[in-house]
Amino acid sequence: MSRSRAGILSGASASILKFGTRKTTMGDIARVGGVAKATLYNHFRDKRELYAALVDAEVDALIVRVAAAYTSGVSSDPVTNALTAAALGVAGHPLLRHIAGHEPVVLGSVICFGDRPAWLKARRQAAGLFGSTEPSAAGDLALRWVVSHAGWPAVEADVAAAAAVVAAAGRVLAAPPDEPVDQFAARL
């Protein structure tokens, strides 16, 4: 990522925390991000495009965090580790916390599944936890549980236990079609 783009995204985050999504102007973002307005407009036509890029960058950062937790979490189950890290990452994200508290309608539009590239990437990553390369019911279940923490964060001590339940449910949903679900569930 270029230094200008990183500054712009950082400026957008800081401006949203200070002014909110609606009151933040492109001028605020440029000023706080330390770039000229012309540079900002060379990267983004408007706030909508910039905010979409910010969501993409935040999803990428969360995916990195989740990938690290997959192999080095507290649980012996890597899927539970990944889901725990994802849920805690969403629950503690400063922008999401701010938006949830001050602009709940905006939060609703951010956390609703859609066809934006960030959602497709997140859906594929979640499906990958259950062995699929494309969005799947198991991945969507896990992702919806993770995203629910944006609006109502769980108590941190309870997240790992809930993540284990979601991981088990995802495995049942991902059961091979030729294996009866009750037999697959018994192996969990």
Buried (B, 14 or more C-beta within 10 A) or exposed (E): EEEBBEBBBBBBBBBBBEBBBEEBEBEBBBBBBEBEEEBBBEBBEEBEEBBBBBBBBBBBEBBEBBBEBBEEBEBEBBBBBBBBBBBBBBBEBEBBBBBBEBBEEBBEEBBEBEEBEBBBBBBBBBBBBBEBEEBBBBBBBBBEBBBBBBBEBBEEEEBBEBBBEBBBBBBBBBBEEEEEEEEBBEEE
